């Protein structure tokens, strides 16, 4: 070969191939549900650098091409109500990823990390499998500023300090503020305090998300408070895990929704989320009056040693039990008590029989008091009915959220929602019961939460949006977790991508950690 021909050959060989892959990933021929509620359409979806770059008939080549004909392609699910701060210790978030959840909203029910900036930095160093955003918890802020003095309003100085902490969190990218008004210390906060703090959130365009003060006999009054806070602070309102708890309060879901629809008609932006089970889950200590627990565990133990104070506690517990239409505490099932793990999975009556030798109501109460004095236990409470659940579910402003943390597989007998909530919507309420069309179900888990919590470029299959995508077979999607055997991953999810990277393939986690921190793009205060 002549010298000049050799030089030309070398020059050409150094030019990138004209046939190099144009995309990182192409999903070919799937039934695309774009997240907006529009009808499905058959299309290819192309991804490059973690973004959706084309939707349609794509002719370019990709490094990875997957034939998804006959399968559904949708945006990844956004769980707007989690308690997944433990994602730092369990960064794969496997129970979420394997039911199609690609984004978690933390900091609900008034409890969050106080320094979100530091927490986010720690998560970035750890690397996580799914995206994370957070609210700032009112209860966390109140506890930090007011210490153990909960049963009073904050002083002017304390209120200003609380405002400062919330302001800092909003600057760090918090989506808004959450309250837990049945939990200490939030239960002692008055409405004016919450309005003042929500106004700080409003300066940044954030949201007020509330576990309202009452979810049973005074439900409407509690909703009125939340709506009033939104009105006065000029912020959107999110009602956490909408429900009617207690047999005596069932079959009023239509009235609850009518109240909220009226608020919306009056100009208040109100949405709500829901888990798809008729049992809730929280600490067993919620069965004990707030005032008895306000001073902490040591003060509670002292109260139990005082016959007069203990009698008042027991009397109030019995009164509340009767008011909610229950004869005993058998509706409450112990999920995990570190002192006696053998009680996990037993209801309170069964547990009292095992530990105290009697299932009488008095012995049930004694067990609850013992558990609370030892630091508490988690529990599952069977207190709702299916008809109310379905009425709430069909409302267009209801999102789907698990109210769960990241699960450590095999530990305790937790609520099954942490493994199955999103899959349950698709498998039970869409495929089996036909309660919702699939387009609407996907919207409730994608674009509606993205728009409500202002998660930019998430929740839709659209050019320019983040490539949080899932591929599933509707006929095979199932929530396999039960109350008796909750540690069972959902199935039917062929692929789950977070920012364009596969975290699930054929119902198995890939161990990849491509998750990002999602912050509210704040307005200038």
N, C-alpha and C positions, 0 to 999 in steps of 0.2 A: 504493500500500500504506500502511495507517495506521501511525502511529508504533509502537503496541504490537505490531502484527503484525510489523513490521520487527525489533523487539527480540527477539521470540520466534524469528524465523528466524535471526537472528545467533547467538542462544544455542544453538539446535539444531545449527547448522553447526559450532560449536566443539567439540561432543561427539565423541569418537572414534567411527568407524564401527563399528556392531555386527557388520559382516561382515569386520572386519580379520582378517588371517591369524592363526590360532592357533598355527601352527608355523613354524619356519624351513624345514624340509625334511620331506617325507614320501616314503618309498620304498614304492611301491604294488605289492602282489601278488607279492612275491618268495618264493622257496623259502628260508625262514629256517632257518639252522643256528645255534643260539644259543651254540655254543662249549662246551657242557657234555657233548657226546656224545649227547644225546637225538636222536631222529629229527627230520628236517626237517618243517616245517609251513608252509603258505602264510599269509602275514600281511603287513600294512603295518607300517612302522616310522617313528615320528615323532621329530623332533629339534627341540629348542629350546635356545638358549644353550649349544651344544656338548655337550648331554646327551641321552640317549635318554629321552623322556618318555612314550612310549606304544608298545605292541606289541599288535597285534590288528586289528580292523576299524575303521579310523579314519575318521570322517566329517568332521572339521574340515578347514578349508582351510590351505594352507601357501604361503609365499612361493615355494617351489620344490617341485614335485611331479614325481617321476620314475617312469615305468612300468617296473617291473623284472620283469614276468611272464615266467616261463620261465628266469629267472636266479637264481643263488644269492646270498643275502645272508648275510654272516658277520661276526664280529668281525674287526677288523684283526689282522694277525699280529704276534706279539711275538718278536723275534729275541734270544734270551738270551745268545748268544755272538758278539759282534762285536769288531772292533778299529777302530771307527768314530770314534775321537777326531778324525779329519780331517773330521768333519762341520762343524767350525768353519770350515774353508776351503772346503768343498763343501756348503753348508747345504741344498741341495735334496735331497740324499741320493737321487738319482734312481734309482740301481740298486736300492735297497731299496723305495722307494715304488711303483715300477712292477711289483714282484712281490708287492704287497699288504702289505708290512711297514709298520706304523704306529708301532712302538716298538722302539728299539734299546737293548740293555744293553751298555755299554762296560766297559772296565777288566778284561778277561779275561787269563788266562795270566800273571798276576802283574804286568802292566804297565798303568798308568793315569796320569792326571794326578794330581800329588801334592796340589795344593790344589784340591779339588773345589768348594769354595765359590766361589772365584774363577772357575774354569772354567765353572760353571753360570751365574754372572753374565755372563760374556762371551757365552755362548750365548744368553742372554735378550736381550742387546743386539743380537746378530747376527740373531736370528730364524731358526728352522730349520723344515723342512717336516714332520718326524716328531718324535715324543716321544723323549726321551733319559733314561736312568738309568745309573748306573755303580756298579761295585764299586771298592774301593780295592785297588791292586795290591801284593802283598807284595814283589815284586822291586823296585818303584819305591821303596817305603819303606826296604827294606834297603840299596839303593844310596845313598839320600840320607843315611842314618845312618852306614853303614860305609865309604863311599867305595870304594876299590879293594881293600879287604881282604875278599875273599869266601870264601876257603878256610879258614874258622874259624867257630866259634860267636860270637855277639855277646857283648860284656861285659855285666855287669849294667846299667851306665849306658846302653849302646847299646840293650839290650832295652827299657829303660824309655822311651827316646826313640822307639823304634819303636812301642811301645804308645800313646804320646802322639799320634803322627801318625795312627794308625789310629782312635783315639778321636775326634780332630778330624774325620776323614773321615766317621765314623758320625754325628756330630752334624750334619754338613753334608748328610746324607741318603744316604750310600752304602748300597747294598743288602747289603753284606757284604764279604768279603775274597776275593781270588783269588790262586792260586799258579800259577807256571809252573815245575815242578820238573825240566824238562829244559833250562831256559834259565838263563843267568847273570843275576843271582847266585843265583836260587832253588835251583839244583841243589846248592848247598853248604849249604843250610839243613837242619838236623836236625829230626826229628819234634818234639822237645820245644819247640824254638823256635816251630814252627807252632802247637802246642797253646796255648802261652802267648798268642800273638797272636790266635788264634781265640777265646779266652775273652773278649777285649775285644769282639769282634764279637757274641758271645753275649749280652753285657749289654744290647745294643740289639735283640736278636731278629733279627740278620742271618744270612746264609748263608755257608758256606765252599765256594767253587767252585774246583776244582783241575784243571789240566792235570797229570795224575799223573806220577810219576817214571819210569814205564816203560809203554809201550803194546805191548810185544812179548813177549820171553821171560820177563820178570818181572812180567807184568801183574797177576797175582793179589796178589803181594806189594805192589805199588804201590797197589792198591785197598784192601788191608788197612790200609795207612798212612792213607789218606784216611778210611776208616771209623773207625779208631781216633781220629783227630783229632776227628771229629764226636762220638764217644762221650765223650772226655775233656773237650772244650770245651762239650759240650751244645749243638751247633749242627747244623742240617741240612747235608747234604753234596750237592754237585752235581758230577758227573763230567763234565768238558768233553770234547766230541767223542769219545764212546766209540768205540773201534776196536781192531783187532788188526793191527798193522803188520808187514810182512815175510812173505814167502812161507812161511817155515819155521813161522810161528805161526798160519796160517789155520785156519779151521774149528773154532775153540774158543769161538765166541760164546755157545753155550748154557751152557758152563761158567762163563763170566764172569757171565752173567745169574743163574745159580744161586747164585753167591757173593753177588751183590748182593741177591737175593731173601732169602737167609738173613739178611743184615744187617738188612733191613727187618723180617723176622720177629722179630729180636732187639730191635727198637725204634729202630733208627737210621733217620732220615728221609733216604733216598738217592734222587736222581733223576739223569738223564743227558740230554745233548743229542747231536745227531748231524747232520752234513751228508751229503747223499745222493749222494756221489761216492766212488769207490774210490781217489782220490788226495788227499793232504794238501798243505799249502802252508805254508812257513815260510822262514827264512833258510838259504841253502846252507851257511852256517858250521856248522850242526848236524851236518854230516858229519865235522867236525873234533873231536877229543876236547876236552871241557870244560876240563880242566886246562891244555891248551896255550893256551887263549884267556882264561884267568882274569885275566891281568895287563893285558889290553887289547891294542890293535893293535901298539903299539910293542914290547912284550915279545914278542908273537907273532912279529914280524919278526926279532927277535934270536934267537929259538929256531930259526927257519928257517936262520939263518946258522951255527948250531952243528950240524955233521954228526951228532953223537950224538943230540942232541935231535930233530933232524928225522927221523932214522931211526926213533926211538921213535914219533913221530907217524904216520909212514907205515905202520909195522908195525901199530899199533893200528887205523888206518883199514881196512887189509886184513883184519884179524881180525874186526872188526865186520861188514864186508861179507859175509864167509863165514858168520858166525853167523846172519845174517838170510836166508841162502839166495840171495844174489845173486852173480853172477860179475863184474859191474862196476857202474859208476854210471849206466848208461844209463836207469835208472828215474827219475832226477832230471832235470827239465827246467828250464832257466834262464828265469825270468819277466822279470827286468829286472836288468841290471848296468850301472850308469851309465857305467863306464869303456868298455864296448864293447857298446852297445845292439844291434848286429847279431847278437849271440848269443842274443837273446830268442827263445824258442820252440824252441831246439835242446836236445836232451838233452846230458848232460855228455860223452858219447862223441863226439857230433857236434860239439860246441863245441870239444873238444880237437883234433879233426881240423882244424877251421877255423883255430883260433888257434895251434896248436903243430905242425900238420902230421902228427900221429899220434893215433890213437884208442886207443893201448895203455893198460892200466890205470895204469901209472906216469905217463903223460902226463895222464890224467884227474885223478889225484891232484895233479899239479903245477898244473893249472888251478884245482882247488878251493882249493889253498893260496894261489895268486896272488889269486884273487877274495877270499878271506877276509882276506888281508893288505892289500887295497885298501879294506877297509871293508864288504865283503859284497855279496851279491845275494839277491833273493828267488827262490824256486824252487818247482816243483810236483813232488811225489814220488808216483809210482805204486807203492803198496805194500800195498793192501788187496784183498779179493775181494768180489764181489757177494753171495755167499751169506751171509757174516757180516753185511754191511750190512743185508740183509733180515731176518735174525734179530733184530738190534738194533732195527730200525725197528718191528717188530710188538709190542715190549714196551710195556705201557701207561704206563711211567714214562719213556719216551724222548720228548724234545722235539726240535723241528727248529730248527737254528741254523746260520748260514752260515760263522762263523769268518772273516768278511770285513770289510774296511774299506769306506769310500765310494769308489767307483771313478771315476777321471777317464777319461772315455770316450776310448778309443784309445791309452792309455798302457801300453806293455809288453804282455806276454802273460800276464796273471794267471790265477788259478784261476777257472773259470766259475761257481763257487758264488756269487760276489758278485752275479751277475746273475740266476741261475736257481734257487737252492736251493728256495724255497717253491713256485714254479711247477712244479718237477720232481716234488715230492711229489704234487701234484694231477694233473698231466698224465701222468706215467709210472706212478707207483705206485698211484694211485687209478683214473684213467680207463682206462689201457691194461692194466696188469697185474692190477688188482683185488686188490692185496695188502692194502689196508685199505679199510673203508667210509669214505665221505667224512666222516661225522659224527666218526669217530675221528681222521681226519687233521686236521680243523679244531680239535678239542680239543687236539691236540698242539701246535698253533701259537697257541692263544689262552688258554683258561682254565687249562690245566695250567701254562704258564709264568707267567701272572699270579698264580696261587696259590702257586707255588713261590718266586717272588721277591717276593711280597707287594706286588704292584702293585695298589693299591686301586682299585676301580671300573673295572677294565680286563678285557678278555678274554671278555666275555659280551655278548650282546644282551639287555639287561635294563633295566627302568625304573630311572633314577637313575644308570646307568653312563655313562661318557664315550662320546661318539658317534664312536668309532674303528670305521669300518665299511667293508667292501669288497663290491663287486658284481661277480660274474664269471660267465662262461659256461664250465662245466666242459669242454665239448667243444672249446673253443678255447684253453684255457690251455696254454701251452707255454713251456718253457725253451729259448730259442734260442741260448744261449751254449754253445760247445764248447771243448775244450782248444785246438784249433787256432785258433779264432776266438771268443775269449771276450767280446769287446765287442759284445754283442747283448742288448737289453732283453727281458724276458719279455713275453708278450702274452696277451690274453684277459681282462684286468682292465678292465671297463667303467667302474667308478668306484671311487675310493679316497678316503675321508673321514678326516681327522684332526681330532678335536675338533669335528666337525660341518662342517668346511670341506673342499671338494673339492681334493685335491692331484693326482689323476689323473682324466682323463676320456677314455674311448675310447683307453686305452693311451698317452696323452700327459700329461706333467706340466703342471699349470696354473701353476706358479711360485709358488703360494701357500706361505706359511710359518706355519702355525698350530700348530706343535709346542710342547709344554710340557716342562719338567723334572719328572721323576717321582722323588720321594724316598721312602725308607723312612720310614714313620711310626713313629718310634723309641719304644721303651719307655724308661722311666726307668732309668738305670744304677744 
